[in-house]
Every structure is written in structure tokens, then in C-alpha cells.
């Protein structure tokens, strides 16, 4: 027992030091990511200016080429008809042609230089974006490793010899959490945070204009109102993605109806929802599980099935809540260990749905075959007696 305790302590010490080193590296990596993001923005800004200059100079070169061609024709005509034009006319035509030729040569050189610079900037931008993507990917992986290492030493030891599908799911869930946090951070930074900064600038401008230009102030206030409205919509969308508030306010069916409506607008896939029974009064855990399972199923339909129509049936009996989600998509071959294969191949959609069902003592089944679509069936017991009878 004493030896085991010492072993656990050593492993905990190693884990603590490892986590500390990993977190320190992660902070440094965050600095690299931030620096690379700023570098991308600077290159994009410079590239935009160069492209504008290239467009302008191309137009100038085209115009000079036309003018230079005309001047050569005019010089040839004057030289050919020397008995009609005097020496001064010939001199002027020659100087004009020569001047245009010199200007055209210089402009072409300037065009070539700018195009080369544009090409170099485009290559730099691509390389910088690659570095940024790698840094973000490594940052996410370090986050996953940190969260995983922070687990209890005894739990880690007990699972070292036999990695199960739950461990795979745990890793995938942590990855999903990191991705979701990163996405939320970006959404908030690019949406509400930017809008709030814009609102502050507009408010300061209105404050300065108020005593000098009332009409301009009214116009700026209108713009400020639109920015605030857009910001509010962005925040509501972020909140809805985290947890639909309508689940608490209106219940499961209205929330599903709203989500299905938005899904159809976005995907152009027809979804028909049929409800049997009185679908009210469920525990919050059941409602959120059903909503997330339907959400994940529709997400899979949009990504993989090529379906044109989805039928969803929500049925409440005396003892169970049954949900059926079927599509007319391409389907797939279901093997004995389809869910294990799903998690081990890098995905966790089916596994996530199955885990949600099992947490509520429910069952989730998937039926599919090539060309025949896919059907997902979920059944959740609504009382303990029913669950005991099932067992």
C-alpha cells in the first residue's frame, strides 16, 4: 500500500510539472498566435493597397500604349510627308513620340515592380496563414493535453492498461470544447466586441457634433442604433448556440420548430416535424438531450446524407418518449461496431448521441443502407418502473 502511495505521489508530481510546462508553452504559443494574426492583418492591408496601385497603373499603361502608338503613327506620317510639314512639325512629332515612349517604359517598369511585390505579398500571406493555422491547431492540442493531464492520477492509472471508447469520447469532447471556446472567442471578438468599439466611437462623435451639427448628429445616432441592433442580434445568436433559452421559456417543441425553420432556411432541406401526445412537463435534462440529439442528427444530414427531406416524429406514451429521425439520403453500411468505428475514425456524432441517451437510461438505434436513407430511433423511459421492467 505504501509503495502504491509513493508511486501515485511520484506520478502526481510528474503530472504537476508536466502540466506546468505545457501551460507555460501554451501561453507562449498564444503570443505567437496573436503576433501571427496581427502579421496577417498587416500583410492583407498592404496587399490591398498594392492591388489598388496595380489596377491604377495597368490602366495608365494601357492609356500610354494607345497614346504612344498614335504618336508613332503621327511621326511616321509627318516624316513621310516632309514636303507638307516643316522641320518644326517633324521635331515636335519626334519629341512627342520619344516622350511617350520613355514614359511608357517607366510605367511598365513600375507595373512590373508592383506586380512582383504583389506576388511576394500573396506568397507571404499564404505562408503566414499556414503558420497561423498550425499554431492554432497546436494550441488546441496543447489545451486538450492539459485538460486530460489534469485528471486524477488514480483515474489515469486505472485506465492506462485498457483504453476504452469512453476515453476516446472524452478526448473528442475536450477537443470539441476547445474548438467551441475558440469559435466563441472569435465570434465575440469579430462581432459584439468590434461593434461595441464602433458604438463607442459613434457615441463620442455624436457628443462632439451635438452642439454644432444637429442633422449630422441625427444621422450618426441612426447609424449607432443600427450597429446596436446588429450587435444585439449577434449576442442573441451566440447565447442561442450555447443553450436555446426557448427551452426554458416555451419548451421542447417550440424550440425544435424554431431550430428546424432556421435549418431549412440555411440548408434548403425540407424537414417535417410531427408530434404525438402532450410533449410538455419534461425534466430539463431530457429536453436538452432530445434537442441536442435532433440538432446533431440534422447536422449529420446536412454534412453527409445529400438528403432532400427529413421526417421527425416526437411521440409521448404513458411510459416513454420516442423520437424518430429519418431522411431520404444516400445512407451507408452499418457494421456491428458502427459507433465504435465512428469514434475511432475521428468523429463522435453518433457516440455523443448514444451517450446522451444512455445518461437518461434511454436507447438509441441507427438503421441505414446504401441508397435507402438513414433512420435514428431514440427511446427514453419517463419513470423508473418502466426502466426496471425493461431490464
C-alpha positions as a Markdown table, in Angstrom:
| # | Residue | x | y | z |
|---|---|---|---|---|
| 1 | Unk | 0.0 | 0.0 | 0.0 |
| 2 | Unk | 2.8 | 2.3 | 0.9 |
| 3 | Unk | 4.6 | 1.6 | -2.3 |
| 4 | Unk | 1.4 | 2.3 | -4.3 |
| 5 | Unk | 1.0 | 5.6 | -2.4 |
| 6 | Unk | 4.6 | 6.6 | -3.3 |
| 7 | Unk | 4.0 | 5.6 | -6.9 |
| 8 | Unk | 0.9 | 7.7 | -7.1 |
| 9 | Unk | 2.7 | 10.7 | -5.5 |
| 10 | Unk | 5.5 | 10.5 | -8.0 |
| 11 | Unk | 3.1 | 10.3 | -10.9 |
| 12 | Unk | 1.2 | 13.3 | -9.5 |
| 13 | Unk | 4.4 | 15.2 | -9.1 |
| 14 | Unk | 5.3 | 14.3 | -12.7 |
| 15 | Unk | 1.9 | 15.3 | -13.9 |
| 16 | Unk | 2.1 | 18.6 | -12.0 |
| 17 | Unk | 5.4 | 19.5 | -13.5 |
| 18 | Unk | 4.3 | 18.4 | -17.0 |
| 19 | Unk | 1.1 | 20.4 | -16.7 |
| 20 | Unk | 3.0 | 23.5 | -15.6 |
| 21 | Unk | 5.4 | 23.2 | -18.5 |
| 22 | Unk | 2.6 | 22.6 | -21.0 |
| 23 | Unk | 0.6 | 25.6 | -19.7 |
| 24 | Unk | 3.8 | 27.8 | -19.9 |
| 25 | Unk | 4.3 | 26.6 | -23.5 |
| 26 | Unk | 0.6 | 27.3 | -24.3 |
| 27 | Unk | 0.9 | 30.9 | -23.1 |
| 28 | Unk | 3.9 | 31.4 | -25.3 |
| 29 | Unk | 2.0 | 29.8 | -28.2 |
| 30 | Unk | -0.9 | 32.3 | -27.6 |
| 31 | Unk | 1.6 | 35.1 | -28.0 |
| 32 | Unk | 2.8 | 33.5 | -31.3 |
| 33 | Unk | -0.8 | 33.1 | -32.5 |
| 34 | Unk | -1.6 | 36.8 | -31.6 |
| 35 | Unk | 1.5 | 38.0 | -33.3 |
| 36 | Unk | 0.8 | 35.9 | -36.4 |
| 37 | Unk | -2.8 | 37.2 | -36.6 |
| 38 | Unk | -1.5 | 40.8 | -36.5 |
| 39 | Unk | 1.0 | 39.9 | -39.2 |
| 40 | Unk | -1.8 | 38.5 | -41.4 |
| 41 | Unk | -3.8 | 41.7 | -40.9 |
| 42 | Unk | -0.8 | 43.9 | -41.8 |
| 43 | Unk | 0.0 | 41.9 | -44.9 |
| 44 | Unk | -3.6 | 41.9 | -46.0 |
| 45 | Unk | -3.8 | 45.7 | -45.6 |
| 46 | Unk | -0.5 | 46.2 | -47.5 |
| 47 | Unk | -1.6 | 43.7 | -50.2 |
| 48 | Unk | -4.9 | 45.6 | -50.7 |
| 49 | Unk | -3.1 | 48.9 | -51.3 |
| 50 | Unk | -0.7 | 47.2 | -53.7 |
| 51 | Unk | -3.6 | 45.7 | -55.6 |
| 52 | Unk | -5.2 | 49.1 | -55.9 |
| 53 | Unk | -2.0 | 50.6 | -57.2 |
| 54 | Unk | -1.6 | 47.7 | -59.7 |
| 55 | Unk | -5.1 | 48.3 | -61.0 |
| 56 | Unk | -4.4 | 52.0 | -61.4 |
| 57 | Unk | -1.1 | 51.6 | -63.1 |
| 58 | Unk | -2.4 | 48.9 | -65.5 |
| 59 | Unk | -5.0 | 51.5 | -66.7 |
| 60 | Unk | -2.2 | 54.1 | -67.0 |
| 61 | Unk | -0.1 | 51.7 | -69.1 |
| 62 | Unk | -3.0 | 50.9 | -71.4 |
| 63 | Unk | -3.6 | 54.5 | -72.0 |
| 64 | Unk | 0.1 | 55.3 | -72.6 |
| 65 | Unk | 0.3 | 52.4 | -75.0 |
| 66 | Unk | -2.6 | 53.8 | -77.1 |
| 67 | Unk | -1.1 | 57.3 | -77.0 |
| 68 | Unk | 2.4 | 56.0 | -77.8 |
| 69 | Unk | 1.1 | 54.0 | -80.8 |
| 70 | Unk | -0.8 | 57.1 | -82.1 |
| 71 | Unk | 2.3 | 59.2 | -81.7 |
| 72 | Unk | 4.4 | 56.8 | -83.8 |
| 73 | Unk | 1.8 | 56.8 | -86.5 |
| 74 | Unk | 1.7 | 60.6 | -86.4 |
| 75 | Unk | 5.6 | 60.7 | -86.6 |
| 76 | Unk | 5.6 | 58.3 | -89.5 |
| 77 | Unk | 3.0 | 60.4 | -91.3 |
| 78 | Unk | 4.9 | 63.7 | -90.7 |
| 79 | Unk | 8.2 | 62.1 | -91.8 |
| 80 | Unk | 6.7 | 60.6 | -94.9 |
| 81 | Unk | 5.1 | 63.9 | -95.9 |
| 82 | Unk | 8.0 | 66.1 | -95.2 |
| 83 | Unk | 7.0 | 68.4 | -98.2 |
| 84 | Unk | 3.7 | 69.2 | -96.4 |
| 85 | Unk | 5.2 | 69.6 | -92.8 |
| 86 | Unk | 8.0 | 71.9 | -91.9 |
| 87 | Unk | 11.1 | 71.0 | -89.8 |
| 88 | Unk | 9.5 | 72.2 | -86.6 |
| 89 | Unk | 6.4 | 70.0 | -87.1 |
| 90 | Unk | 8.7 | 66.9 | -87.6 |
| 91 | Unk | 10.7 | 67.9 | -84.5 |
| 92 | Unk | 7.6 | 68.2 | -82.3 |
| 93 | Unk | 6.2 | 64.9 | -83.5 |
| 94 | Unk | 9.5 | 63.2 | -82.8 |
| 95 | Unk | 9.8 | 64.7 | -79.3 |
| 96 | Unk | 6.2 | 63.8 | -78.5 |
| 97 | Unk | 6.7 | 60.2 | -79.6 |
| 98 | Unk | 10.0 | 59.9 | -77.7 |
| 99 | Unk | 8.5 | 61.4 | -74.6 |
| 100 | Unk | 5.6 | 58.9 | -74.7 |
| 101 | Unk | 8.0 | 56.0 | -75.3 |
| 102 | Unk | 10.1 | 57.0 | -72.2 |
| 103 | Unk | 7.0 | 57.4 | -70.0 |
| 104 | Unk | 5.6 | 54.1 | -71.2 |
| 105 | Unk | 8.9 | 52.3 | -70.4 |
| 106 | Unk | 9.0 | 53.8 | -66.9 |
| 107 | Unk | 5.4 | 52.9 | -66.3 |
| 108 | Unk | 5.9 | 49.3 | -67.5 |
| 109 | Unk | 8.9 | 49.0 | -65.1 |
| 110 | Unk | 6.8 | 50.4 | -62.3 |
| 111 | Unk | 4.0 | 48.0 | -63.2 |
| 112 | Unk | 6.4 | 45.0 | -63.2 |
| 113 | Unk | 7.8 | 46.1 | -59.8 |
| 114 | Unk | 4.4 | 46.4 | -58.3 |
| 115 | Unk | 3.2 | 43.0 | -59.7 |
| 116 | Unk | 6.3 | 41.3 | -58.3 |
| 117 | Unk | 5.7 | 42.9 | -54.9 |
| 118 | Unk | 2.1 | 41.8 | -55.1 |
| 119 | Unk | 3.2 | 38.3 | -55.8 |
| 120 | Unk | 5.6 | 38.3 | -52.9 |
| 121 | Unk | 3.0 | 39.6 | -50.5 |
| 122 | Unk | 0.5 | 37.0 | -51.7 |
| 123 | Unk | 3.1 | 34.2 | -51.0 |
| 124 | Unk | 3.9 | 35.8 | -47.6 |
| 125 | Unk | 0.2 | 35.9 | -46.7 |
| 126 | Unk | -0.3 | 32.2 | -47.7 |
| 127 | Unk | 2.7 | 31.2 | -45.6 |
| 128 | Unk | 1.7 | 33.3 | -42.7 |
| 129 | Unk | -1.9 | 31.8 | -42.8 |
| 130 | Unk | -0.4 | 28.3 | -42.8 |
| 131 | Unk | 1.8 | 29.2 | -39.8 |
| 132 | Unk | -1.3 | 30.7 | -38.0 |
| 133 | Unk | -3.4 | 27.5 | -38.7 |
| 134 | Unk | -0.6 | 25.3 | -37.4 |
| 135 | Unk | -0.2 | 27.4 | -34.3 |
| 136 | Unk | -3.9 | 27.4 | -33.6 |
| 137 | Unk | -4.0 | 23.6 | -34.1 |
| 138 | Unk | -1.1 | 23.1 | -31.8 |
| 139 | Unk | -2.7 | 25.4 | -29.3 |
| 140 | Unk | -5.9 | 23.4 | -29.3 |
| 141 | Unk | -4.0 | 20.1 | -29.0 |
| 142 | Unk | -2.0 | 21.5 | -26.0 |
| 143 | Unk | -5.3 | 22.6 | -24.4 |
| 144 | Unk | -6.6 | 19.1 | -24.8 |
| 145 | Unk | -3.4 | 17.6 | -23.4 |
| 146 | Unk | -3.6 | 20.0 | -20.4 |
| 147 | Unk | -7.2 | 19.2 | -19.6 |
| 148 | Unk | -6.5 | 15.5 | -20.0 |
| 149 | Unk | -3.4 | 15.6 | -17.7 |
| 150 | Unk | -5.3 | 17.5 | -15.1 |
| 151 | Unk | -7.4 | 14.4 | -14.4 |
| 152 | Unk | -7.0 | 12.5 | -11.1 |
| 153 | Unk | -3.8 | 10.4 | -11.0 |
| 154 | Unk | -5.7 | 7.3 | -9.8 |
| 155 | Unk | -8.2 | 7.6 | -12.7 |
| 156 | Unk | -5.3 | 7.8 | -15.2 |
| 157 | Unk | -3.6 | 4.8 | -13.7 |
| 158 | Unk | -6.7 | 2.7 | -13.7 |
| 159 | Unk | -7.2 | 3.3 | -17.4 |
| 160 | Unk | -3.6 | 3.0 | -18.7 |
| 161 | Unk | -3.9 | -0.7 | -19.4 |
| 162 | Unk | -7.3 | -0.6 | -21.1 |
| 163 | Unk | -8.3 | 2.5 | -23.2 |
| 164 | Unk | -12.0 | 2.3 | -23.8 |
| 165 | Unk | -14.3 | 4.1 | -26.1 |
| 166 | Unk | -15.3 | 6.4 | -23.3 |
| 167 | Unk | -11.7 | 7.7 | -23.1 |
| 168 | Unk | -11.8 | 8.3 | -26.9 |
| 169 | Unk | -15.0 | 10.2 | -26.4 |
| 170 | Unk | -13.5 | 12.2 | -23.5 |
| 171 | Unk | -10.7 | 13.3 | -25.7 |
| 172 | Unk | -13.1 | 14.2 | -28.5 |
| 173 | Unk | -15.3 | 16.1 | -26.1 |
| 174 | Unk | -12.4 | 18.1 | -24.8 |
| 175 | Unk | -11.3 | 18.9 | -28.4 |
| 176 | Unk | -14.9 | 20.0 | -29.2 |
| 177 | Unk | -14.9 | 22.2 | -26.1 |
| 178 | Unk | -11.6 | 23.8 | -27.1 |
| 179 | Unk | -12.9 | 24.3 | -30.7 |
| 180 | Unk | -16.1 | 25.8 | -29.3 |
| 181 | Unk | -14.3 | 28.1 | -27.0 |
| 182 | Unk | -12.0 | 29.2 | -29.8 |
| 183 | Unk | -15.1 | 29.7 | -32.1 |
| 184 | Unk | -16.9 | 31.7 | -29.4 |
| 185 | Unk | -13.9 | 33.8 | -28.7 |
| 186 | Unk | -13.6 | 34.7 | -32.4 |
| 187 | Unk | -17.4 | 35.3 | -32.8 |
| 188 | Unk | -17.3 | 37.6 | -29.8 |
| 189 | Unk | -14.1 | 39.4 | -30.9 |
| 190 | Unk | -15.2 | 39.8 | -34.5 |
| 191 | Unk | -18.9 | 40.6 | -33.7 |
| 192 | Unk | -20.0 | 42.1 | -30.5 |
| 193 | Unk | -16.5 | 43.4 | -29.4 |
| 194 | Unk | -15.9 | 45.2 | -32.7 |
| 195 | Unk | -19.5 | 46.5 | -32.7 |
| 196 | Unk | -19.1 | 47.8 | -29.1 |
| 197 | Unk | -15.9 | 49.6 | -30.1 |
| 198 | Unk | -17.7 | 51.1 | -33.1 |
| 199 | Unk | -20.6 | 52.2 | -30.8 |
| 200 | Unk | -18.1 | 53.9 | -28.5 |
| 201 | Unk | -16.6 | 55.8 | -31.4 |
| 202 | Unk | -20.0 | 56.8 | -32.8 |
| 203 | Unk | -21.2 | 57.9 | -29.3 |
| 204 | Unk | -18.1 | 60.2 | -29.0 |
| 205 | Unk | -18.7 | 61.6 | -32.4 |
| 206 | Unk | -22.3 | 62.3 | -31.6 |
| 207 | Unk | -21.2 | 64.0 | -28.4 |
| 208 | Unk | -18.9 | 66.3 | -30.3 |
| 209 | Unk | -21.4 | 67.0 | -33.1 |
| 210 | Unk | -24.4 | 67.6 | -30.8 |
| 211 | Unk | -23.8 | 71.4 | -30.4 |
| 212 | Unk | -22.5 | 72.1 | -33.9 |
| 213 | Unk | -24.4 | 69.9 | -36.4 |
| 214 | Unk | -27.8 | 68.6 | -35.3 |
| 215 | Unk | -28.6 | 66.9 | -38.6 |
| 216 | Unk | -25.3 | 65.1 | -38.8 |
| 217 | Unk | -25.9 | 64.1 | -35.1 |
| 218 | Unk | -29.3 | 62.6 | -36.0 |
| 219 | Unk | -27.7 | 60.7 | -38.9 |
| 220 | Unk | -24.9 | 59.3 | -36.7 |
| 221 | Unk | -27.5 | 58.3 | -34.0 |
| 222 | Unk | -29.4 | 56.4 | -36.6 |
| 223 | Unk | -26.2 | 54.6 | -37.6 |
| 224 | Unk | -25.5 | 54.0 | -33.9 |
| 225 | Unk | -28.9 | 52.4 | -33.5 |
| 226 | Unk | -28.4 | 50.0 | -36.4 |
| 227 | Unk | -25.0 | 49.0 | -35.0 |
| 228 | Unk | -26.5 | 48.3 | -31.6 |
| 229 | Unk | -29.3 | 46.3 | -33.2 |
| 230 | Unk | -26.9 | 44.2 | -35.2 |
| 231 | Unk | -24.7 | 43.7 | -32.0 |
| 232 | Unk | -27.8 | 42.6 | -30.1 |
| 233 | Unk | -28.7 | 40.0 | -32.8 |
| 234 | Unk | -25.1 | 38.7 | -32.7 |
| 235 | Unk | -25.1 | 38.3 | -29.0 |
| 236 | Unk | -28.5 | 36.5 | -29.1 |
| 237 | Unk | -27.2 | 34.1 | -31.7 |
| 238 | Unk | -24.2 | 33.3 | -29.5 |
| 239 | Unk | -26.4 | 32.7 | -26.5 |
| 240 | Unk | -28.7 | 30.6 | -28.5 |
| 241 | Unk | -25.8 | 28.4 | -29.7 |
| 242 | Unk | -24.7 | 27.9 | -26.1 |
| 243 | Unk | -28.2 | 27.0 | -24.9 |
| 244 | Unk | -31.6 | 27.9 | -26.5 |
| 245 | Unk | -33.4 | 30.0 | -23.9 |
| 246 | Unk | -36.7 | 29.0 | -25.5 |
| 247 | Unk | -36.2 | 25.5 | -23.9 |
| 248 | Unk | -36.8 | 27.2 | -20.5 |
| 249 | Unk | -39.4 | 29.7 | -21.7 |
| 250 | Unk | -41.5 | 27.8 | -24.2 |
| 251 | Unk | -40.5 | 24.2 | -24.0 |
| 252 | Unk | -39.1 | 21.5 | -26.3 |
| 253 | Unk | -41.5 | 21.6 | -29.3 |
| 254 | Unk | -41.4 | 25.4 | -30.0 |
| 255 | Unk | -37.6 | 25.3 | -29.7 |
| 256 | Unk | -37.4 | 22.4 | -32.2 |
| 257 | Unk | -39.8 | 24.2 | -34.5 |
| 258 | Unk | -37.7 | 27.4 | -34.5 |
| 259 | Unk | -34.4 | 25.4 | -35.0 |
| 260 | Unk | -36.0 | 23.4 | -37.9 |
| 261 | Unk | -37.2 | 26.6 | -39.5 |
| 262 | Unk | -33.7 | 28.1 | -39.4 |
| 263 | Unk | -32.2 | 24.8 | -40.5 |
| 264 | Unk | -34.4 | 24.7 | -43.6 |
| 265 | Unk | -33.6 | 28.3 | -44.5 |
| 266 | Unk | -29.8 | 27.5 | -44.3 |
| 267 | Unk | -29.7 | 24.1 | -45.9 |
| 268 | Unk | -32.7 | 24.0 | -48.3 |
| 269 | Unk | -33.6 | 20.6 | -46.9 |
| 270 | Unk | -37.3 | 20.1 | -46.2 |
| 271 | Unk | -37.9 | 19.0 | -42.6 |
| 272 | Unk | -41.4 | 17.8 | -41.4 |
| 273 | Unk | -42.0 | 17.6 | -37.6 |
| 274 | Unk | -44.9 | 15.5 | -36.4 |
| 275 | Unk | -45.8 | 15.5 | -32.7 |
| 276 | Unk | -48.0 | 12.8 | -31.0 |
| 277 | Unk | -49.0 | 13.3 | -27.4 |
| 278 | Unk | -48.6 | 16.1 | -24.9 |
| 279 | Unk | -44.9 | 17.0 | -25.1 |
| 280 | Unk | -44.7 | 19.2 | -22.0 |
| 281 | Unk | -43.5 | 18.9 | -18.4 |
| 282 | Unk | -40.3 | 17.1 | -19.0 |
| 283 | Unk | -37.2 | 17.5 | -16.9 |
| 284 | Unk | -34.6 | 20.0 | -18.3 |
| 285 | Unk | -32.1 | 17.2 | -18.8 |
| 286 | Unk | -34.5 | 15.3 | -21.1 |
| 287 | Unk | -35.4 | 18.4 | -23.1 |
| 288 | Unk | -31.8 | 19.5 | -23.7 |
| 289 | Unk | -30.7 | 15.9 | -24.5 |
| 290 | Unk | -33.5 | 15.5 | -27.1 |
| 291 | Unk | -32.8 | 18.9 | -28.6 |
| 292 | Unk | -29.0 | 18.2 | -28.9 |
| 293 | Unk | -29.7 | 14.8 | -30.4 |
| 294 | Unk | -32.0 | 16.2 | -33.1 |
| 295 | Unk | -29.5 | 19.0 | -33.7 |
| 296 | Unk | -26.6 | 16.6 | -34.2 |
| 297 | Unk | -28.8 | 14.3 | -36.4 |
| 298 | Unk | -29.7 | 17.2 | -38.7 |
| 299 | Unk | -26.1 | 18.4 | -38.7 |
| 300 | Unk | -25.1 | 14.9 | -40.0 |
| 301 | Unk | -27.9 | 15.0 | -42.6 |
| 302 | Unk | -26.7 | 18.3 | -43.9 |
| 303 | Unk | -23.0 | 17.3 | -44.0 |
| 304 | Unk | -23.2 | 13.7 | -45.2 |
| 305 | Unk | -26.6 | 12.4 | -46.5 |
| 306 | Unk | -27.3 | 14.5 | -49.6 |
| 307 | Unk | -31.0 | 14.2 | -48.5 |
| 308 | Unk | -33.8 | 16.3 | -49.8 |
| 309 | Unk | -36.3 | 15.6 | -47.0 |
| 310 | Unk | -36.2 | 14.7 | -43.3 |
| 311 | Unk | -39.1 | 13.4 | -41.2 |
| 312 | Unk | -39.0 | 13.9 | -37.4 |
| 313 | Unk | -41.5 | 12.2 | -35.1 |
| 314 | Unk | -41.8 | 13.1 | -31.5 |
| 315 | Unk | -44.1 | 10.8 | -29.6 |
| 316 | Unk | -45.0 | 10.6 | -25.9 |
| 317 | Unk | -46.6 | 7.5 | -24.5 |
| 318 | Unk | -47.5 | 6.8 | -20.9 |
| 319 | Unk | -44.1 | 5.4 | -20.1 |
| 320 | Unk | -41.7 | 6.6 | -22.8 |
| 321 | Unk | -40.6 | 9.5 | -25.0 |
| 322 | Unk | -39.9 | 8.2 | -28.5 |
| 323 | Unk | -38.1 | 10.2 | -31.2 |
| 324 | Unk | -37.6 | 9.1 | -34.8 |
| 325 | Unk | -35.4 | 11.0 | -37.4 |
| 326 | Unk | -35.4 | 9.6 | -40.9 |
| 327 | Unk | -34.0 | 11.0 | -44.2 |
| 328 | Unk | -34.1 | 10.1 | -47.9 |
| 329 | Unk | -30.3 | 10.5 | -48.3 |
| 330 | Unk | -27.6 | 8.1 | -49.7 |
| 331 | Unk | -27.4 | 6.1 | -46.5 |
| 332 | Unk | -24.4 | 3.9 | -45.5 |
| 333 | Unk | -23.4 | 0.4 | -44.5 |
| 334 | Unk | -23.9 | -0.2 | -40.8 |
| 335 | Unk | -21.4 | -2.6 | -39.3 |
| 336 | Unk | -21.6 | -4.3 | -35.9 |
| 337 | Unk | -19.4 | -1.8 | -34.2 |
| 338 | Unk | -20.5 | 1.3 | -36.2 |
| 339 | Unk | -20.4 | 3.6 | -33.2 |
| 340 | Unk | -17.0 | 2.4 | -32.1 |
| 341 | Unk | -15.8 | 2.9 | -35.6 |
| 342 | Unk | -17.4 | 6.4 | -35.6 |
| 343 | Unk | -15.4 | 7.4 | -32.5 |
| 344 | Unk | -12.2 | 5.8 | -33.5 |
| 345 | Unk | -12.2 | 7.3 | -37.0 |
| 346 | Unk | -12.2 | 10.8 | -35.6 |
| 347 | Unk | -15.9 | 11.6 | -35.4 |
| 348 | Unk | -18.1 | 11.5 | -32.3 |
| 349 | Unk | -21.6 | 12.4 | -33.6 |
| 350 | Unk | -23.2 | 9.0 | -33.1 |
| 351 | Unk | -21.3 | 8.3 | -30.0 |
| 352 | Unk | -22.3 | 11.7 | -28.5 |
| 353 | Unk | -26.0 | 10.9 | -29.2 |
| 354 | Unk | -25.7 | 7.4 | -27.8 |
| 355 | Unk | -24.0 | 8.8 | -24.6 |
| 356 | Unk | -26.8 | 11.4 | -24.1 |
| 357 | Unk | -29.4 | 8.6 | -24.5 |
| 358 | Unk | -27.6 | 6.3 | -22.0 |
| 359 | Unk | -27.3 | 9.0 | -19.4 |
| 360 | Unk | -31.1 | 9.1 | -19.4 |
| 361 | Unk | -31.4 | 5.3 | -19.4 |
| 362 | Unk | -32.5 | 5.5 | -23.0 |
| 363 | Unk | -31.7 | 3.6 | -26.1 |
| 364 | Unk | -30.5 | 4.9 | -29.5 |
| 365 | Unk | -30.6 | 2.8 | -32.6 |
| 366 | Unk | -29.3 | 3.6 | -36.2 |
| 367 | Unk | -30.7 | 1.9 | -39.3 |
| 368 | Unk | -29.3 | 2.6 | -42.7 |
| 369 | Unk | -28.3 | 1.1 | -46.0 |
| 370 | Unk | -26.9 | 2.5 | -49.3 |
| 371 | Unk | -29.5 | 4.3 | -51.3 |
| 372 | Unk | -32.2 | 3.8 | -48.6 |
| 373 | Unk | -31.6 | 6.7 | -46.3 |
| 374 | Unk | -30.9 | 6.6 | -42.6 |
| 375 | Unk | -33.2 | 6.4 | -39.6 |
| 376 | Unk | -32.3 | 7.2 | -36.0 |
| 377 | Unk | -34.6 | 6.0 | -33.2 |
| 378 | Unk | -34.4 | 7.3 | -29.7 |
| 379 | Unk | -36.4 | 6.0 | -26.7 |
| 380 | Unk | -36.3 | 7.5 | -23.2 |
| 381 | Unk | -38.1 | 6.0 | -20.2 |
| 382 | Unk | -40.2 | 8.5 | -18.3 |
| 383 | Unk | -40.4 | 6.6 | -15.0 |
| 384 | Unk | -38.3 | 4.2 | -13.0 |
| 385 | Unk | -40.9 | 1.4 | -13.1 |
| 386 | Unk | -40.8 | 1.3 | -16.9 |
| 387 | Unk | -37.0 | 1.2 | -16.8 |
| 388 | Unk | -36.9 | -1.7 | -14.3 |
| 389 | Unk | -39.4 | -3.7 | -16.4 |
| 390 | Unk | -37.3 | -3.2 | -19.5 |
| 391 | Unk | -34.2 | -4.6 | -17.7 |
